[in-house]
Amino acid sequence: MKKILHFDKNAMDAMDKRFRANFINSVTGYKSANLLGTVNQEGVTNLAVFSSITHLGSNPPLVGFITRPTVVERHTYANVKTTGFFTVNHIHAAIIEEAHQTSARYDTQVSEFDATGLTAEFIKDFKAPFVVEAHIKIACRYVNEYHIKENGTLLVVGAMEDIYLPEGIHDTEDGWIDLSKARGVTINGLDSYAEPQLLDRLQYAKPDTPTTSILKK
């Protein structure tokens, strides 16, 4: 067995800022990988990679994302607050370089779509752009936000209005979506992308029933 390393609070506090950011962002596990699409009042589209998108509930369908303290300009947050809408676009293996490039600090009048070569798409009358190249796309409406006083970040809550995904990747009987068929990726830390491999799907767990496989029946 390999030696177990131990990092206490003092050790974490003593880390270099960038080292600590990489370390802490990695240790909590793989995260979702999405591009948030917005537009400002002047019609300039914005696209930004987020690893904090999370499911908040299914009825009503809600998602949340964390935005860092607004002590400096946060284009995505400002656009969401102005227009009330944003899109969530899954990152897949074929667009990870373009997606990661959206994390660069472009000027507010520069569209990350133009800067990275990804394609903006407005579907129907929804007031935020989708990513043409994304396989799974979600239209969201801003509903609330919560200040996290411990570090000054904000949890922004959105209601899902529309969902677009390729035919053949979801189970038409129980609704489960096989993300591996869409080649969706996850984010490890701040700058690493991984393509998950489906291992199994298990039945709903009950105290008096052994866990069994759904896929291997």
Secondary structure, DSSP 8 states (H G I E B T S, - for coil): --------HHHHHTS-HHHHHHHHHHHT--EE-EEEEEE-TT--EEEEEES--EEEEETTEEEEEEE--TTS--HHHHHHHHHSEEEEEE-BGGGHHHHHHTTS---TTS-HHHHHT--EE--TT-SS-EETT-SSEEEEEEEEEEEETTTTEEEEEEEEEEEE--TTSB-TTT--B-GGGGTB-EEETTTEEE-------B---BTTB---BSTT-
